């Protein structure tokens, strides 16, 4: 069984719609600890990460907002995630997706320390491949993957430790990429399994292909699960809804395949905005998905009323 370490990341500064800071409390209320414990895992909740006071950093792009706060979160989450990896499997409860600027940096630093390659599977409607220089929205939750690849354009943020090769990244379920992101991704070797690929090939074959690469390389695997990976009809509690996401069955299949691989070493849960939820429906679904990722089989799932 696994020692799961819960880290709250009440990050709200990476976008403009308030509410994601309530995410960690929502996961706790929805029974994440009990779900993991029922599967036989040990659980240690280290509480919410606390960043240092923000500095006074600025950048040339006038659209960017909350840059000093994001840098403070990035530093704190990098350290907290890397520290947790020495003791177990960190589950970072967000918070908007800008938290991955820190969590992915933390897992990459740990991978370098143990001399193993780091892989990332990005379960998201968006590629999040802007830089601080290129973003037109100014929302830094749209930048973590470009940062993880070591792209320029992130001053004054600290350089990403041990950039992750594009070949070690799989974007899964993507269905919203703007032209600037598409152009920036073209020179990379990132695997993009967008919804067209999944509609044509199904879930299993593309995912197993990537997992086989992780296994062959003896890699560590970070899973970053955005609520908008799911179709908004089943997961309304997100400020960046994109129609055509994964269904309940598809999402659980992804989680069960990840569990069966035995490769997952860290997990982000991001973009849950309880203010937009329907009586906790999305939070409970996300906790159910974590249950599948951590070993619960479809025939073990209880009947549940969402009314």
C-alpha positions in Angstrom: 0.0 0.0 0.0 1.0 3.6 -0.5 1.7 6.4 1.9 -0.3 9.3 0.6 0.7 12.8 1.6 -2.0 15.5 1.1 -0.9 19.0 0.4 -3.4 21.8 0.2 -2.7 24.5 -2.4 -5.4 27.2 -2.1 -4.1 29.1 -5.1 -6.5 31.6 -6.7 -4.1 34.0 -8.4 -3.5 32.2 -11.7 -6.8 33.2 -13.1 -9.5 35.8 -12.6 -12.5 33.9 -11.3 -12.4 33.6 -7.5 -13.2 30.3 -5.8 -10.4 27.9 -6.5 -8.8 28.7 -3.1 -11.7 26.8 -1.5 -10.6 23.6 -3.4 -8.5 22.0 -0.7 -11.3 22.3 1.9 -13.8 20.8 -0.6 -11.6 17.8 -1.2 -11.3 17.2 2.5 -15.1 17.7 3.0 -15.8 15.3 0.1 -13.9 12.5 1.9 -10.6 12.2 0.2 -8.8 10.9 3.3 -11.5 8.3 4.0 -11.5 7.2 0.4 -7.8 6.5 0.4 -7.9 4.9 3.9 -10.7 2.6 2.8 -8.4 1.3 0.1 -5.7 0.4 2.6 -3.4 3.4 2.1 -2.0 5.4 4.9 -2.8 9.1 4.7 -0.9 12.1 6.1 -2.5 15.5 5.7 0.2 18.1 6.0 -2.3 20.9 5.8 -2.2 23.8 3.4 1.1 25.1 2.0 1.9 28.6 3.0 3.9 30.8 0.6 6.2 33.5 1.7 5.0 37.1 1.4 5.0 38.1 -2.2 7.9 40.3 -3.5 7.8 43.1 -6.0 8.7 41.4 -9.3 7.3 42.9 -12.5 7.5 41.8 -16.2 7.2 43.6 -19.5 3.8 42.1 -20.4 1.1 44.4 -19.0 -1.6 41.7 -19.2 0.1 39.6 -16.5 -1.5 39.8 -13.0 -0.5 38.5 -9.6 3.1 37.7 -10.7 4.7 38.2 -7.3 2.1 36.0 -5.7 2.5 33.3 -8.3 6.3 33.3 -7.8 5.8 32.9 -4.1 3.4 30.0 -4.6 5.8 28.4 -7.1 8.7 28.5 -4.7 6.7 27.1 -1.8 5.0 24.3 -3.7 8.3 23.3 -5.4 9.9 22.8 -1.9 6.8 21.1 -0.4 6.3 18.7 -3.3 10.0 17.7 -3.5 10.0 17.1 0.3 6.9 15.0 0.3 8.3 12.8 -2.5 11.0 11.5 -0.1 8.2 10.1 2.1 5.4 9.0 -0.1 3.0 9.9 -2.9 2.1 13.6 -2.7 -1.5 14.6 -3.7 -1.6 18.3 -4.2 -5.2 19.6 -3.7 -5.7 22.9 -5.6 -6.2 25.6 -6.4 -5.9 26.7 -10.0 -3.4 25.1 -12.5 -0.7 27.8 -11.9 0.1 25.6 -8.9 1.8 23.2 -11.3 4.5 25.8 -11.9 5.7 24.7 -8.5 4.6 21.1 -8.2 6.1 20.0 -11.5 9.3 21.9 -10.6 9.3 19.9 -7.4 8.9 16.5 -9.0 11.5 17.4 -11.6 14.0 18.3 -8.8 13.3 15.1 -7.0 13.7 13.0 -10.1 17.1 14.6 -10.7 18.1 13.9 -7.1 17.3 10.2 -7.5 18.7 10.0 -11.1 15.5 8.9 -12.8 13.7 10.6 -15.7 10.5 12.5 -14.9 7.4 12.1 -17.0 4.1 14.1 -16.9 0.6 13.3 -18.1 -1.4 16.4 -18.5 -5.2 15.6 -18.2 -6.6 18.9 -19.3 -8.8 20.6 -21.9 -5.9 23.1 -22.4 -2.3 22.7 -23.3 -1.2 25.5 -20.9 1.7 26.3 -23.1 2.0 30.0 -22.9 4.9 31.9 -21.4 4.8 35.1 -19.3 5.7 37.0 -22.4 3.2 35.3 -24.7 0.0 35.2 -22.6 -2.6 37.7 -23.8 -5.1 36.9 -20.9 -2.4 37.4 -18.3 -3.7 34.3 -16.5 -0.6 32.3 -15.4 -2.6 29.1 -15.0 -2.0 28.8 -18.8 1.8 28.6 -18.5 3.0 25.5 -16.5 3.8 23.2 -19.4 5.9 25.8 -21.3 7.7 26.5 -18.0 8.3 22.7 -17.4 9.9 22.4 -20.9 12.3 25.2 -20.0 11.1 27.7 -22.6 12.4 31.2 -22.5 10.0 34.0 -21.7 9.6 33.4 -18.0 11.7 36.2 -16.4 11.6 37.1 -13.6 10.6 33.6 -12.4 13.4 31.2 -11.3 14.7 28.9 -14.0 12.9 25.6 -14.1 15.1 22.9 -12.5 16.0 20.1 -14.9 13.5 20.9 -17.8 11.4 18.0 -18.8 12.0 16.7 -22.4 8.9 17.0 -24.6 9.1 13.3 -25.3 8.4 12.7 -21.6 5.1 14.7 -21.7 1.7 13.5 -22.8 -1.2 15.8 -23.1 -4.4 13.8 -22.9 -7.9 15.0 -23.6 -6.8 18.4 -25.1 -9.4 20.3 -27.0 -8.5 24.0 -26.6 -5.1 25.2 -28.0 -4.7 28.7 -29.3 -2.4 29.5 -32.3 0.5 30.8 -30.2 0.5 27.7 -28.1 0.3 25.5 -31.2 3.3 27.2 -32.7 5.3 26.9 -29.5 4.6 23.2 -29.3 5.5 22.4 -32.9 9.3 22.0 -32.3 8.8 19.8 -29.3 8.3 16.0 -29.1 5.2 16.3 -26.8 2.6 13.6 -27.3 -0.7 15.3 -27.9 -3.6 12.9 -27.6 -6.4 15.4 -28.2 -10.1 14.4 -28.2 -9.9 13.7 -32.0 -7.2 11.1 -31.3 -9.2 9.6 -28.4 -12.4 9.5 -30.5 -10.6 7.7 -33.3 -8.4 5.4 -31.3 -10.1 5.1 -28.0 -8.7 5.7 -24.5 -6.6 2.6 -24.0 -4.1 2.3 -26.8 -2.7 5.9 -26.7 -2.5 5.8 -22.9 -0.8 2.4 -22.8 1.7 3.6 -25.4 2.8 6.4 -23.2 2.8 4.3 -20.0 5.0 1.8 -21.8 7.5 4.5 -22.5 7.5 5.5 -18.8 8.1 1.9 -17.8 10.9 1.3 -20.3 12.7 4.4 -19.1 12.2 3.5 -15.4 10.6 6.9 -15.1 8.6 8.7 -12.4 5.1 9.8 -13.4 3.4 13.0 -12.4 -0.3 13.1 -13.1 -1.9 16.6 -13.3 -5.7 16.3 -13.4 -7.7 19.4 -14.3 -11.4 19.4 -13.6 -11.9 20.6 -17.2 -10.5 17.3 -18.5 -14.0 16.1 -17.7 -17.1 17.1 -19.7 -18.8 20.1 -18.0 -22.1 18.1 -17.9 -20.6 15.9 -15.2 -18.1 18.4 -13.6 -19.6 21.9 -13.6 -17.3 23.4 -10.9 -14.7 24.9 -13.1 -14.2 28.4 -14.6 -12.8 27.2 -17.9 -15.4 24.9 -19.3 -14.9 23.4 -22.7 -17.6 21.1 -24.2 -16.6 17.6 -25.4 -14.6 16.4 -22.4 -14.2 12.9 -21.1 -17.3 11.1 -19.8 -17.6 9.5 -16.4 -16.7 6.1 -17.8 -13.8 7.3 -19.8 -12.3 9.3 -16.9 -12.6 6.3 -14.6 -11.0 4.1 -17.2 -8.0 6.5 -17.5 -7.6 6.4 -13.7 -7.8 2.6 -13.5 -5.2 2.2 -16.3 -2.9 4.6 -14.4 -3.3 2.5 -11.3 -2.7 -0.8 -13.0 0.5 0.6 -14.5 2.0 1.1 -11.0 3.9 4.1 -12.3 2.2 7.1 -10.7 4.4 8.9 -8.1 2.6 12.2 -7.7 -0.8 13.8 -8.4 -2.2 17.3 -8.9 -5.9 18.0 -8.5 -6.6 21.4 -10.0 -9.2 24.0 -11.0 -12.0 22.8 -8.7 -14.0 25.9 -7.9 -16.6 24.9 -5.2 -18.4 28.3 -5.7 -19.5 27.0 -9.1 -20.3 23.4 -8.0 -23.8 21.8 -7.6 -24.0 20.6 -3.9 -20.5 19.2 -4.0 -21.1 17.1 -7.2 -17.7 17.8 -8.9 -15.7 17.5 -5.7 -17.2 14.1 -5.0 -16.5 13.0 -8.6 -12.9 14.1 -8.4 -12.5 12.1 -5.1 -14.1 9.1 -6.8 -11.5 9.4 -9.6 -8.7 9.5 -7.1 -10.2 6.3 -5.6 -9.9 4.7 -9.0 -6.4 5.9 -9.5 -5.5 4.4 -6.1 -7.0 1.0 -6.7 -10.7 0.9 -6.5 -12.3 -1.2 -9.2 -15.5 -0.4 -11.0 -17.3 -3.3 -9.3 -16.4 -1.8 -5.9 -18.0 1.5 -6.6 -21.1 2.1 -4.4 -24.4 3.3 -5.6 -24.5 7.0 -4.8 -27.2 9.6 -4.9 -26.2 13.0 -6.2 -29.6 14.5 -5.6 
